[in-house]
Amino acid sequence: MKRLLLTALCAALLLTGCAGPGSTSAPAPAPEPDPGSVSASTSGSGGDSASEGYNRRETIDRPEIGADVVIDPPYDFDPEEMMPTDFGDYFVEEYPVEVSSYKLAEGTDVENEVTVIKGQEEGPSIYIVAGVHGDEIAGWMTGRLVKKATIKAGTLYIVAPANPWGASAEPRTRYVTEQQDLNRSFPGDPNGTMAERAADSIYQDIARVDPIFLFDLHEARANRENTDFLGSSLIYTSLDKMSDMYMDLLIATELGEVGSERFNFYGPGPIGSINNTVTTNLEIPTITVETYRGYPLERRIGDQLDIVEYVLAYYGLR
């Protein structure tokens, strides 16, 4: 079954990979599984939806296109006081680590902080940029939770939230200030707008670290006709240097081994996004994780943690 899924995913990715760098994200839903094997685990329905043999959590009904959905439904917990394990079996095993931090653009109006977690064993570096859009709260809350996690090898760099100005605004906003979209401002400009200067500081640090992989943690809210449903999706610009991992991750969501439902794939990332820019300019493989803001916050954070831990384990950090 896994081989059949891999073949279908490869074919679909080859078709969608033809989009040029100036195009918008085009939908490329993962193929439907063989009805005789995992259909129950990928149905997207609630209740007893997990097929025997697969470790899928109870799934949530995906809303009908155009349905009236409450975005960011209320929650009664404080992620700041919680650990990854409070959301499920994530980062359960603990390792001795060395934790430090440093400033980006210190002393300026775009100052931010990078947390560094170093394992005791040698290994690669992975960089997490969480919450480029300040109102996509599960993205940067997940980044902050991962700061409390441990790794056995390599080094983990985390910026969360990457847009603290939008995250702290009332109400929260995707923008840095005055409609300036940080995720359309990369690679940035040290003498440009506030968003361009913030982008430049993050981009230059990623270039300096030169990680083996970059995570870009986001959320999506669109659910209407003629618009991609980006919730529960993994966006890429190029599969170079990560094709095996990306395929395995998609299949893991298909089989119910990772995430609360099947994740779709889209590409490429928009021009000016951190995904497209880092992939194209620095040749660092990047995945943008999108969870759907109409789902409960605990589910969205759980999915993000699940995917992050999967990739860290794939590269040997966990």
Buried (B, 14 or more C-beta within 10 A) or exposed (E): EEEEBBEBBEEBBEEBBEBEEEEEBEEBBBBEBEEEBBEBBBBBBEEEBBBEEBEBBEBBBBBEEEEEBEEBEEEEEEBEEBEBBBBBEBBEEEBEBEEEEEEBBEEBEBEBEBBBBBBEEEBBBBBBBBBBBBBBBBBBBBBBBBBBBBBBBBBBBBBBBBBBBBBEBEEBBBBBBEEBBBBBBBBBEEEBBBBBBBBBBBBBBBBEBEBBBBBBBBBBBEBEEEEBBBBBBBBBBBBEBBBEBBBBBBBBBBBBBBBBBBBBBBBBBBBBBBBBBBBBEBEBBBBBBBBBBBBBBBBBBBBBBBBBBBBBEBBBBB
